[in-house]
Amino acid sequence: MSNPFLKQVFNKDKTFRPKRKFEPGTQRFELHKKAQASLNAGLDLKLAVQLPPGEELSDWVAVHVVDFFNRVNLIYGTIGDECTEQSCPVMSGGPKYEYRWQDEHQFRKPTALSAPRYMDLLMDWIEVQINNEELFPTHVGTPFPKNFLQVVRKILSRLFRVFVHVYIHHFDRIAQMGSEAHVNTCYKHFYYFVKEFGLIDTKEKEMTARMCH
């Protein structure tokens, strides 16, 4: 394991949230394997994100949302020691974009928070969503709720903010670790997926244009 990024990811002293996994033998597990096989085969990312013939869109989206949550969680974990209350007192994506937190409980109005506080709340919130059987059913035949894609859009738009923050405020650390190519690939995969299914409006065009065109 010579890549310093991978060493960071699998360093047991690091405290990462446990990855959400799919149960073997389930339809979702088979879709996850299919998606991973496409990536491992080096398939063009624009093709890899397309809905496989005969599969349900909601299942395909659910698999990817969980995968993106796991990946973004790991990426942020590797730079987390440099993203502090002092270095990032406001969760932002450069001078143009300040990201405010809002939820159904503690912060009912959009509230300015430090980046690490925002990240903690975000990861907790997403974990609750993807572990909610009513939103992300794991049993074959259980229908997805009518508001599933609405929830997914909110999750993905917030994960997109993590990419923007990491790239703009912590890119030197990513480059220093030699993980630029890996993180770029993760972002391209994310971008092509949300673009394919119209799941978020990526306002920060500059970063996307530089990496994906």
Residue frames as a rotation matrix with the C-alpha (Angstrom) as fourth column:
MET 1
0.588 0.809 0.000 0.00
0.809 -0.588 0.000 0.00
0.000 0.000 -1.000 0.00
SER 2
-0.412 -0.911 -0.004 2.42
0.909 -0.411 0.075 2.63
-0.070 0.027 0.997 -1.23
ASN 3
-0.197 0.397 0.896 -0.09
0.402 -0.801 0.443 5.39
0.894 0.447 -0.002 -1.97
PRO 4
-0.966 -0.237 -0.098 -0.08
0.184 -0.373 -0.910 7.81
0.179 -0.897 0.404 1.00
PHE 5
-0.421 0.887 0.188 -3.76
-0.821 -0.461 0.336 8.55
0.385 -0.013 0.923 0.42
LEU 6
0.312 0.547 -0.776 -4.65
-0.194 0.837 0.512 4.89
0.930 -0.009 0.368 0.92
LYS 7
-0.534 -0.553 -0.640 -2.43
0.548 0.350 -0.760 4.73
0.644 -0.756 0.116 3.99
GLN 8
-0.916 0.249 0.315 -4.35
-0.383 -0.777 -0.499 7.66
0.121 -0.578 0.807 5.43
VAL 9
-0.064 0.978 -0.199 -7.70
-0.788 0.073 0.612 6.09
0.613 0.196 0.766 4.57
PHE 10
0.524 0.291 -0.800 -6.86
0.028 0.933 0.358 2.79
0.851 -0.210 0.481 6.24
ASN 11
-0.643 -0.728 0.237 -4.91
-0.155 -0.179 -0.971 4.20
0.750 -0.662 0.002 9.19
LYS 12
-0.074 0.682 -0.727 -6.57
0.699 0.556 0.450 2.61
0.711 -0.475 -0.518 12.21
ASP 13
-0.668 -0.183 -0.721 -5.83
0.688 -0.520 -0.506 5.68
-0.282 -0.835 0.473 14.34
LYS 14
-0.912 0.402 0.081 -8.18
-0.301 -0.790 0.534 7.67
0.279 0.462 0.842 12.13
THR 15
-0.637 0.758 0.138 -11.78
0.202 0.337 -0.920 7.78
-0.744 -0.558 -0.368 13.29
PHE 16
-0.872 0.399 -0.283 -13.98
-0.397 -0.241 0.886 7.22
0.285 0.885 0.368 10.28
ARG 17
-0.008 0.935 0.354 -17.68
-0.890 0.155 -0.430 6.52
-0.457 -0.318 0.831 10.40
PRO 18
-0.468 -0.137 0.873 -18.38
0.076 0.978 0.194 2.88
-0.880 0.157 -0.448 9.63
LYS 19
-0.889 0.109 -0.445 -19.14
-0.459 -0.205 0.865 2.36
0.003 0.973 0.232 5.97
ARG 20
0.137 0.962 0.237 -22.73
-0.697 0.264 -0.667 1.59
-0.704 -0.074 0.706 5.08
LYS 21
-0.873 -0.487 -0.033 -22.63
-0.391 0.658 0.644 -1.81
-0.292 0.575 -0.765 3.39
PHE 22
0.029 0.872 -0.489 -25.08
-0.969 0.144 0.199 -3.79
0.245 0.468 0.849 1.32
GLU 23
0.125 0.096 0.987 -26.26
-0.605 0.796 -0.001 -7.22
-0.786 -0.598 0.158 2.46
PRO 24
-0.850 -0.463 -0.250 -24.93
-0.487 0.513 0.707 -10.05
-0.199 0.723 -0.662 0.25
GLY 25
-0.781 0.548 0.298 -27.65
0.586 0.808 0.051 -11.74
-0.213 0.215 -0.953 -1.76
THR 26
0.130 0.849 -0.512 -29.82
0.410 -0.516 -0.752 -8.66
-0.903 -0.112 -0.415 -2.05
GLN 27
0.626 0.193 0.756 -30.67
0.779 -0.199 -0.594 -6.85
0.036 0.961 -0.275 -5.27
ARG 28
0.966 -0.257 0.026 -28.89
-0.258 -0.960 0.110 -3.75
-0.004 -0.113 -0.994 -3.96
PHE 29
0.308 -0.889 0.340 -25.72
-0.226 0.278 0.933 -5.77
-0.924 -0.364 -0.115 -3.30
GLU 30
0.142 -0.208 0.968 -25.77
0.813 0.583 0.006 -7.13
-0.565 0.786 0.251 -6.86
LEU 31
0.856 0.194 0.478 -26.20
0.447 -0.742 -0.499 -3.62
0.258 0.641 -0.722 -8.27
HIS 32
0.780 -0.625 -0.029 -23.34
-0.454 -0.596 0.662 -2.39
-0.431 -0.503 -0.749 -6.11
LYS 33
0.073 -0.765 0.640 -21.11
0.242 0.636 0.732 -5.16
-0.967 0.102 0.232 -7.48
LYS 34
0.412 0.160 0.897 -22.16
0.901 0.076 -0.427 -4.28
-0.136 0.984 -0.113 -11.03
ALA 35
0.988 -0.024 0.154 -21.34
-0.002 -0.991 -0.137 -0.59
0.156 0.135 -0.979 -10.49
GLN 36
0.509 -0.850 0.135 -17.97
-0.448 -0.128 0.885 -1.43
-0.735 -0.511 -0.446 -8.93
ALA 37
0.152 -0.431 0.889 -17.11
0.612 0.748 0.258 -3.85
-0.776 0.505 0.378 -11.74
SER 38
0.757 0.176 0.630 -17.69
0.629 -0.458 -0.628 -1.11
0.177 0.872 -0.457 -14.31
LEU 39
0.887 -0.450 0.101 -15.37
-0.461 -0.852 0.250 1.24
-0.027 -0.268 -0.963 -12.43
ASN 40
0.318 -0.805 0.501 -12.70
-0.259 0.434 0.863 -1.40
-0.912 -0.404 -0.071 -11.87
ALA 41
0.335 -0.140 0.932 -12.76
0.784 0.590 -0.194 -2.31
-0.522 0.796 0.307 -15.57
GLY 42
-0.647 -0.635 -0.422 -11.81
0.354 -0.740 0.572 1.26
-0.676 0.221 0.704 -16.41
LEU 43
-0.071 0.717 0.694 -15.08
0.996 0.011 0.090 1.92
0.057 0.697 -0.714 -18.23
ASP 44
-0.683 -0.070 0.727 -15.64
0.236 -0.963 0.128 5.52
0.691 0.259 0.675 -19.32
LEU 45
-0.899 0.296 -0.324 -17.26
0.298 -0.128 -0.946 7.20
-0.321 -0.947 0.027 -16.31
LYS 46
-0.582 0.721 -0.376 -19.97
-0.785 -0.618 0.031 8.75
-0.210 0.313 0.926 -18.49
LEU 47
-0.183 0.483 -0.856 -20.98
-0.520 0.692 0.501 5.21
0.834 0.537 0.124 -19.50
ALA 48
-0.781 -0.235 -0.579 -20.43
0.275 0.703 -0.656 3.65
0.561 -0.672 -0.484 -16.08
VAL 49
-0.904 0.426 -0.028 -23.11
-0.173 -0.425 -0.888 5.82
-0.390 -0.798 0.458 -14.46
GLN 50
-0.500 0.756 -0.422 -25.85
-0.764 -0.156 0.626 4.96
0.408 0.635 0.656 -16.97
LEU 51
0.055 0.641 0.765 -28.78
-0.843 0.441 -0.308 2.90
-0.535 -0.628 0.565 -15.72
PRO 52
-0.906 -0.398 0.144 -28.22
-0.277 0.816 0.507 -0.76
-0.319 0.419 -0.850 -16.64
PRO 53
-0.482 0.753 -0.449 -30.97
-0.584 0.106 0.805 -2.28
0.653 0.650 0.388 -18.83
GLY 54
0.026 0.644 -0.764 -33.81
0.213 0.743 0.634 -3.74
0.977 -0.180 -0.118 -16.81
GLU 55
-0.577 -0.293 -0.762 -32.86
0.788 0.048 -0.614 -2.09
0.217 -0.955 0.203 -13.53
GLU 56
0.573 0.815 -0.089 -34.97
0.789 -0.519 0.329 0.29
0.222 -0.259 -0.940 -11.47
LEU 57
0.147 -0.506 0.850 -33.75
0.152 -0.838 -0.525 3.90
0.977 0.206 -0.046 -11.30
SER 58
0.693 0.173 0.700 -34.43
-0.585 -0.434 0.685 4.22
0.422 -0.884 -0.200 -7.56
ASP 59
0.915 -0.400 0.053 -32.30
0.307 0.774 0.553 1.15
-0.262 -0.490 0.831 -6.76
TRP 60
0.298 -0.832 0.469 -29.45
0.833 -0.013 -0.553 2.42
0.466 0.555 0.689 -8.96
VAL 61
0.237 -0.145 0.961 -29.61
-0.181 -0.978 -0.103 5.87
0.955 -0.150 -0.258 -7.35
ALA 62
0.919 0.166 0.358 -29.74
-0.374 0.077 0.924 4.44
0.126 -0.983 0.133 -3.81
VAL 63
0.705 -0.709 -0.006 -26.61
0.705 0.701 0.107 2.35
-0.072 -0.080 0.994 -4.42
HIS 64
0.017 -0.743 0.669 -24.70
0.677 -0.484 -0.555 5.37
0.736 0.463 0.495 -5.66
VAL 65
0.527 0.209 0.824 -25.85
-0.352 -0.828 0.436 7.71
0.773 -0.520 -0.363 -2.89
VAL 66
0.977 -0.179 0.118 -24.50
-0.029 0.432 0.901 5.29
-0.212 -0.884 0.417 -0.27
ASP 67
0.430 -0.864 0.263 -21.27
0.902 0.397 -0.170 4.83
0.042 0.310 0.950 -2.23
PHE 68
0.103 -0.378 0.920 -20.74
0.313 -0.866 -0.390 8.58
0.944 0.328 0.029 -2.61
PHE 69
0.826 0.215 0.521 -21.40
-0.408 -0.410 0.816 9.07
0.389 -0.887 -0.251 1.10
ASN 70
0.838 -0.546 0.009 -18.73
0.424 0.662 0.618 6.48
-0.343 -0.514 0.786 1.94
ARG 71
0.195 -0.813 0.549 -16.20
0.923 -0.037 -0.382 7.99
0.331 0.581 0.743 -0.48
VAL 72
0.265 -0.051 0.963 -16.73
0.003 -0.999 -0.053 11.62
0.964 0.017 -0.264 0.53
ASN 73
0.973 0.117 0.196 -16.57
-0.200 0.021 0.980 10.60
0.111 -0.993 0.044 4.17
LEU 74
0.585 -0.810 0.043 -13.14
0.749 0.560 0.355 9.04
-0.311 -0.176 0.934 3.59
ILE 75
0.068 -0.557 0.828 -11.84
0.730 -0.537 -0.422 11.94
0.680 0.633 0.370 1.50
TYR 76
0.521 0.165 0.838 -12.84
-0.287 -0.890 0.353 14.49
0.804 -0.425 -0.416 4.13
GLY 77
0.990 -0.130 -0.060 -11.41
0.109 0.412 0.905 12.28
-0.093 -0.902 0.422 6.86
THR 78
0.342 -0.928 0.148 -7.96
0.934 0.319 -0.163 12.49
0.104 0.194 0.976 5.31
ILE 79
-0.401 -0.485 0.778 -7.86
0.412 -0.853 -0.319 16.29
0.818 0.193 0.542 5.48
GLY 80
0.568 0.817 -0.105 -9.97
0.442 -0.195 0.876 16.65
0.695 -0.543 -0.471 8.62
ASP 81
0.301 -0.498 -0.813 -7.01
0.920 -0.073 0.385 17.44
-0.252 -0.864 0.436 10.89
GLU 82
-0.807 -0.587 0.070 -6.34
0.580 -0.763 0.285 20.56
-0.114 0.271 0.956 8.79
CYS 83
-0.343 0.785 0.515 -9.98
0.138 -0.501 0.855 21.63
0.929 0.364 0.063 8.59
THR 84
-0.559 0.000 -0.829 -10.45
0.821 0.137 -0.554 23.20
0.114 -0.991 -0.077 12.01
GLU 85
0.531 0.755 -0.384 -12.48
0.819 -0.573 0.006 25.88
-0.216 -0.318 -0.923 13.75
GLN 86
0.177 -0.573 -0.800 -9.46
0.127 -0.793 0.596 28.17
-0.976 -0.207 -0.067 13.31
SER 87
-0.805 -0.581 0.115 -8.57
0.161 -0.027 0.987 27.40
-0.570 0.813 0.116 9.69
CYS 88
-0.765 0.612 0.198 -12.17
0.265 0.019 0.964 27.20
0.587 0.790 -0.177 8.43
PRO 89
-0.901 0.398 -0.174 -14.40
0.055 -0.293 -0.955 29.28
-0.431 -0.870 0.242 10.74
VAL 90
0.030 0.919 -0.392 -17.06
-0.718 -0.254 -0.648 29.41
-0.696 0.301 0.652 8.01
MET 91
-0.163 0.010 0.987 -18.16
0.465 0.882 0.068 26.53
-0.870 0.470 -0.148 5.79
SER 92
0.433 0.245 -0.868 -17.53
-0.495 -0.740 -0.455 27.91
-0.754 0.627 -0.199 2.34
GLY 93
0.436 -0.311 0.845 -16.50
0.769 0.617 -0.169 27.17
-0.468 0.723 0.508 -1.23
GLY 94
-0.512 -0.645 0.567 -14.22
0.810 -0.582 0.068 30.14
0.286 0.494 0.821 -1.81
PRO 95
-0.939 0.050 -0.340 -15.19
0.119 -0.881 -0.458 33.79
-0.322 -0.471 0.821 -1.41
LYS 96
-0.721 0.678 -0.142 -18.35
-0.502 -0.371 0.781 33.48
0.477 0.635 0.608 -3.53
TYR 97
0.134 0.816 -0.562 -20.12
-0.192 0.578 0.793 30.72
0.972 0.002 0.234 -1.66
GLU 98
-0.763 -0.208 0.612 -20.95
-0.636 0.080 -0.767 30.40
0.111 -0.975 -0.193 2.03
TYR 99
-0.354 0.616 -0.704 -22.85
0.014 0.756 0.655 27.25
0.935 0.222 -0.276 2.94
ARG 100
-0.508 0.270 0.818 -25.28
-0.843 -0.349 -0.409 27.56
0.175 -0.898 0.405 5.82
TRP 101
-0.941 0.111 -0.321 -26.74
0.155 0.981 -0.114 24.64
0.302 -0.157 -0.940 7.73
GLN 102
-0.326 0.894 0.306 -30.43
-0.941 -0.337 -0.018 24.00
0.087 -0.294 0.952 8.22
ASP 103
-0.891 0.116 -0.440 -32.25
0.086 0.992 0.089 20.97
0.447 0.041 -0.894 9.59
GLU 104
-0.012 0.999 -0.031 -35.56
0.095 0.032 0.995 19.97
0.995 0.009 -0.095 11.14
HIS 105
0.463 0.166 -0.871 -34.36
0.789 0.370 0.490 20.09
0.404 -0.914 0.040 14.75
GLN 106
0.083 -0.536 -0.840 -31.55
0.867 -0.377 0.327 22.29
-0.492 -0.755 0.433 16.06
PHE 107
-0.744 -0.419 -0.520 -31.09
0.097 -0.838 0.537 24.74
-0.661 0.349 0.664 13.18
ARG 108
0.100 0.906 0.411 -34.47
0.729 0.214 -0.650 25.59
-0.677 0.364 -0.639 11.72
LYS 109
0.935 0.088 -0.343 -33.10
-0.137 -0.802 -0.581 28.69
-0.326 0.590 -0.738 9.98
PRO 110
0.647 -0.754 0.110 -30.01
0.469 0.281 -0.837 28.68
0.600 0.594 0.536 7.71
THR 111
0.949 -0.314 -0.035 -27.09
-0.099 -0.400 0.911 29.14
-0.300 -0.861 -0.411 10.13
ALA 112
0.481 -0.863 -0.155 -23.42
-0.524 -0.142 -0.840 29.99
0.702 0.485 -0.521 9.48
LEU 113
0.931 -0.219 0.291 -21.17
-0.115 0.580 0.807 27.34
-0.346 -0.785 0.515 11.03
SER 114
-0.056 -0.991 -0.125 -17.51
-0.812 -0.028 0.583 26.39
-0.581 0.134 -0.802 10.92
ALA 115
-0.031 -0.004 -0.999 -16.59
-0.866 0.500 0.025 23.81
0.499 0.866 -0.019 8.28
PRO 116
-0.879 -0.329 -0.346 -15.86
-0.166 0.890 -0.424 20.98
0.448 -0.315 -0.837 10.77
ARG 117
-0.681 0.707 0.188 -19.14
-0.232 0.035 -0.972 21.61
-0.694 -0.706 0.141 12.62
TYR 118
0.108 0.696 -0.710 -21.02
-0.950 -0.139 -0.280 21.67
-0.294 0.705 0.646 9.32
MET 119
-0.370 -0.336 -0.866 -19.35
-0.679 0.734 0.005 18.40
0.634 0.590 -0.500 8.26
ASP 120
-0.995 0.002 0.104 -20.24
-0.076 0.663 -0.745 16.65
-0.070 -0.749 -0.659 11.52
LEU 121
-0.297 0.954 -0.031 -23.87
-0.429 -0.162 -0.889 17.68
-0.853 -0.251 0.457 11.22
LEU 122
0.076 0.293 -0.953 -23.96
-0.997 0.020 -0.073 16.75
-0.003 0.956 0.294 7.54
MET 123
-0.653 -0.397 -0.644 -22.51
-0.464 0.883 -0.075 13.26
0.599 0.250 -0.761 7.98
ASP 124
-0.888 0.410 0.206 -24.83
-0.020 0.412 -0.911 12.58
-0.459 -0.813 -0.358 10.93
TRP 125
-0.088 0.916 -0.391 -27.81
-0.661 -0.347 -0.665 13.77
-0.745 0.200 0.637 8.92
ILE 126
-0.068 0.026 -0.997 -26.96
-0.935 0.346 0.073 11.67
0.347 0.938 0.001 5.85
GLU 127
-0.935 -0.310 -0.171 -26.39
-0.226 0.895 -0.383 8.59
0.272 -0.320 -0.908 8.02
VAL 128
-0.574 0.798 0.183 -29.88
-0.189 0.088 -0.978 8.99
-0.797 -0.596 0.100 9.44
GLN 129
0.139 0.652 -0.745 -31.37
-0.906 -0.221 -0.362 9.28
-0.400 0.725 0.560 5.94
ILE 130
-0.166 -0.262 -0.951 -29.64
-0.810 0.586 -0.021 6.25
0.563 0.766 -0.309 4.41
ASN 131
-0.977 -0.153 -0.148 -30.31
-0.039 0.812 -0.583 4.07
0.209 -0.563 -0.799 7.47
ASN 132
-0.421 0.903 0.079 -34.00
-0.625 -0.226 -0.747 4.95
-0.657 -0.364 0.660 7.41
GLU 133
-0.755 0.118 0.645 -35.77
0.353 0.902 0.249 1.86
-0.553 0.416 -0.722 6.01
GLU 134
0.319 0.947 -0.020 -38.72
0.537 -0.199 -0.820 3.97
-0.781 0.251 -0.573 4.91
LEU 135
0.564 -0.194 -0.803 -36.47
-0.556 -0.808 -0.196 6.18
-0.611 0.556 -0.563 2.76
PHE 136
-0.200 -0.726 -0.658 -33.86
-0.953 0.299 -0.040 3.61
0.226 0.620 -0.752 1.67
PRO 137
0.683 0.530 0.502 -35.64
-0.649 0.757 0.083 0.24
-0.336 -0.382 0.861 1.86
THR 138
-0.403 -0.915 -0.025 -33.27
-0.864 0.371 0.339 -2.71
-0.301 0.158 -0.940 1.78
HIS 139
-0.368 0.325 0.871 -35.80
0.056 0.943 -0.328 -5.49
-0.928 -0.072 -0.365 1.18
VAL 140
-0.999 0.000 0.042 -36.57
0.042 0.056 0.998 -6.50
-0.002 0.998 -0.056 -2.40
GLY 141
-0.398 0.911 0.106 -40.07
0.738 0.249 0.627 -5.49
0.545 0.328 -0.771 -3.38
THR 142
0.089 0.388 -0.917 -40.39
0.836 -0.530 -0.143 -2.73
-0.542 -0.754 -0.372 -0.78
PRO 143
0.474 0.143 0.869 -41.29
0.767 -0.552 -0.327 0.43
0.433 0.821 -0.371 -2.70
PHE 144
-0.724 -0.679 -0.120 -39.33
0.677 -0.665 -0.315 3.65
0.134 -0.310 0.941 -2.38
PRO 145
-0.046 0.732 -0.680 -41.27
0.641 -0.500 -0.582 6.62
-0.766 -0.462 -0.447 -1.01
LYS 146
0.657 0.407 0.634 -42.65
0.753 -0.386 -0.533 9.23
0.028 0.828 -0.561 -3.38
ASN 147
0.955 -0.295 0.002 -40.23
-0.294 -0.949 0.112 11.85
-0.032 -0.108 -0.994 -2.00
PHE 148
0.644 -0.741 0.191 -37.15
0.579 0.635 0.511 9.62
-0.500 -0.218 0.838 -2.49
LEU 149
0.104 -0.643 0.759 -35.55
0.923 -0.222 -0.314 11.63
0.370 0.733 0.571 -5.31
GLN 150
0.670 0.178 0.721 -36.32
-0.022 -0.966 0.258 14.87
0.742 -0.189 -0.643 -3.48
VAL 151
0.918 -0.367 0.148 -34.36
-0.132 0.070 0.989 13.62
-0.374 -0.927 0.016 -0.45
VAL 152
0.416 -0.784 0.461 -31.58
0.841 0.524 0.132 12.32
-0.345 0.333 0.878 -2.70
ARG 153
0.397 -0.246 0.884 -31.19
0.547 -0.710 -0.443 15.73
0.737 0.660 -0.147 -4.37
LYS 154
0.857 -0.048 0.513 -30.73
-0.391 -0.708 0.588 17.32
0.335 -0.704 -0.626 -0.97
ILE 155
0.758 -0.606 0.240 -28.15
0.199 0.565 0.800 14.72
-0.621 -0.559 0.549 0.10
LEU 156
0.294 -0.670 0.681 -26.15
0.953 0.264 -0.151 15.03
-0.079 0.693 0.716 -3.13
SER 157
0.589 -0.075 0.805 -26.23
0.237 -0.936 -0.261 18.83
0.773 0.345 -0.533 -3.21
ARG 158
0.881 -0.269 0.389 -24.76
-0.469 -0.379 0.798 18.85
-0.067 -0.885 -0.460 0.30
LEU 159
0.557 -0.725 0.406 -22.11
0.504 0.683 0.528 16.26
-0.660 -0.089 0.746 -0.58
PHE 160
0.483 -0.348 0.803 -21.20
0.748 -0.313 -0.586 18.44
0.455 0.884 0.109 -3.55
ARG 161
0.847 -0.140 0.513 -20.42
-0.304 -0.919 0.251 21.24
0.436 -0.369 -0.821 -1.10
VAL 162
0.735 -0.620 0.274 -17.87
-0.029 0.376 0.926 18.98
-0.677 -0.689 0.258 0.60
PHE 163
0.355 -0.595 0.721 -16.06
0.922 0.351 -0.165 18.43
-0.155 0.723 0.673 -2.71
VAL 164
0.587 -0.087 0.805 -16.00
0.343 -0.873 -0.346 22.19
0.733 0.479 -0.483 -3.35
HIS 165
0.907 -0.237 0.347 -14.70
-0.420 -0.514 0.748 22.97
0.001 -0.824 -0.567 0.14
VAL 166
0.592 -0.711 0.378 -11.98
0.335 0.645 0.687 20.31
-0.733 -0.280 0.620 -0.06
TYR 167
0.345 -0.455 0.821 -10.83
0.931 0.056 -0.360 21.43
0.118 0.889 0.443 -3.50
ILE 168
0.558 -0.062 0.828 -10.75
0.206 -0.956 -0.210 25.15
0.804 0.288 -0.520 -2.80
HIS 169
0.702 -0.196 0.685 -9.53
-0.650 -0.569 0.504 25.20
0.291 -0.799 -0.526 0.80
HIS 170
0.452 -0.515 0.729 -7.51
-0.484 0.545 0.685 21.99
-0.750 -0.662 -0.003 1.19
PHE 171
0.978 -0.029 -0.206 -6.21
-0.171 0.448 -0.878 21.16
0.117 0.894 0.433 -2.28
ASP 172
0.168 -0.984 0.061 -2.58
-0.852 -0.176 -0.492 21.61
0.495 0.031 -0.868 -1.19
ARG 173
-0.169 -0.184 0.968 -3.02
-0.798 0.602 -0.025 18.78
-0.578 -0.777 -0.248 1.29
ILE 174
0.779 0.510 0.365 -4.61
-0.173 0.734 -0.657 16.55
-0.603 0.449 0.660 -1.34
ALA 175
0.802 -0.527 -0.280 -1.72
-0.346 -0.029 -0.938 17.23
0.487 0.849 -0.206 -3.74
GLN 176
-0.023 -0.852 0.524 0.88
-0.983 -0.077 -0.167 16.79
0.183 -0.519 -0.835 -0.98
MET 177
0.038 0.131 0.991 -0.51
-0.563 0.822 -0.087 13.32
-0.826 -0.555 0.105 -0.26
GLY 178
-0.877 -0.411 -0.249 -0.32
-0.414 0.385 0.825 12.36
-0.243 0.826 -0.508 -3.93
SER 179
-0.578 0.730 0.366 -4.06
0.536 0.677 -0.505 11.69
-0.616 -0.096 -0.782 -4.01
GLU 180
-0.506 0.365 -0.782 -5.10
-0.529 -0.847 -0.054 14.32
-0.682 0.386 0.621 -6.55
ALA 181
-0.768 0.181 -0.614 -5.87
-0.525 0.370 0.767 11.76
0.366 0.911 -0.189 -9.29
HIS 182
-0.800 0.470 -0.374 -7.92
0.564 0.801 -0.200 9.60
0.206 -0.371 -0.905 -6.93
VAL 183
-0.441 0.644 -0.625 -10.00
0.364 -0.508 -0.781 12.50
-0.820 -0.572 -0.011 -5.63
ASN 184
-0.621 0.182 -0.763 -10.45
-0.683 -0.602 0.413 13.85
-0.384 0.778 0.498 -9.17
THR 185
-0.845 0.293 -0.447 -11.82
-0.086 0.751 0.655 10.47
0.528 0.592 -0.609 -10.27
CYS 186
-0.632 0.637 -0.441 -14.20
0.738 0.322 -0.593 10.37
-0.236 -0.700 -0.674 -7.30
TYR 187
-0.414 0.479 -0.774 -15.47
-0.102 -0.869 -0.484 13.82
-0.904 -0.122 0.409 -8.18
LYS 188
-0.738 0.120 -0.664 -15.86
-0.675 -0.121 0.728 13.05
0.007 0.985 0.170 -11.89
HIS 189
-0.836 0.450 -0.315 -17.81
0.403 0.892 0.205 9.91
0.374 0.044 -0.927 -11.03
PHE 190
-0.441 0.660 -0.609 -20.06
0.621 -0.266 -0.738 11.98
-0.649 -0.703 -0.292 -8.76
TYR 191
-0.501 0.200 -0.842 -20.48
-0.413 -0.910 0.029 14.76
-0.761 0.363 0.538 -11.34
TYR 192
-0.846 0.167 -0.507 -21.32
-0.451 0.284 0.846 12.48
0.285 0.944 -0.164 -14.27
PHE 193
-0.738 0.603 -0.303 -23.83
0.660 0.738 -0.140 10.60
0.139 -0.304 -0.943 -12.13
VAL 194
-0.291 0.667 -0.686 -25.75
0.460 -0.531 -0.712 13.66
-0.839 -0.522 -0.152 -10.91
LYS 195
-0.576 0.050 -0.816 -25.64
-0.618 -0.680 0.394 15.14
-0.536 0.731 0.423 -14.41
GLU 196
-0.964 0.175 -0.202 -26.94
-0.012 0.726 0.688 11.91
0.267 0.665 -0.698 -16.00
PHE 197
-0.386 0.856 -0.344 -30.03
0.863 0.467 0.191 11.93
0.324 -0.223 -0.919 -13.80
GLY 198
-0.173 0.311 0.934 -30.44
0.108 -0.937 0.332 15.67
0.979 0.158 0.128 -13.22
LEU 199
0.297 0.338 -0.893 -30.01
0.803 0.418 0.425 15.33
0.517 -0.843 -0.148 -9.48
ILE 200
0.215 -0.158 -0.964 -28.33
0.702 -0.661 0.265 18.63
-0.679 -0.733 -0.032 -8.54
ASP 201
0.903 -0.013 0.429 -27.72
0.286 -0.727 -0.624 22.08
0.320 0.686 -0.653 -9.96
THR 202
0.199 -0.915 -0.352 -23.95
0.948 0.089 0.305 22.52
-0.248 -0.394 0.885 -9.80
LYS 203
0.967 0.244 -0.066 -23.61
0.230 -0.958 -0.169 26.27
-0.105 0.148 -0.983 -9.47
GLU 204
0.382 -0.903 -0.196 -19.86
-0.388 -0.349 0.853 26.19
-0.839 -0.250 -0.484 -8.98
LYS 205
0.987 0.158 0.024 -19.18
-0.040 0.386 -0.922 25.69
-0.154 0.909 0.387 -12.71
GLU 206
0.521 -0.832 -0.188 -15.53
-0.828 -0.440 -0.348 26.70
0.207 0.337 -0.918 -12.68
MET 207
-0.271 -0.626 0.731 -14.21
-0.773 0.594 0.223 23.71
-0.574 -0.505 -0.645 -10.75
THR 208
0.347 0.510 0.787 -16.41
0.043 0.829 -0.557 21.29
-0.937 0.227 0.266 -12.66
ALA 209
0.968 0.030 -0.251 -15.43
-0.240 -0.203 -0.949 22.70
-0.080 0.979 -0.189 -16.04
ARG 210
0.188 -0.981 -0.042 -11.74
-0.982 -0.187 -0.036 22.40
0.027 0.048 -0.998 -15.22
MET 211
-0.480 -0.445 0.756 -12.00
-0.635 0.771 0.051 18.75
-0.606 -0.455 -0.653 -14.22
CYS 212
-0.144 0.580 0.802 -14.74
0.180 0.812 -0.555 17.22
-0.973 0.065 -0.222 -16.34
HIS 213
0.864 0.491 -0.110 -14.49
-0.002 -0.216 -0.976 18.75
-0.503 0.844 -0.186 -19.82
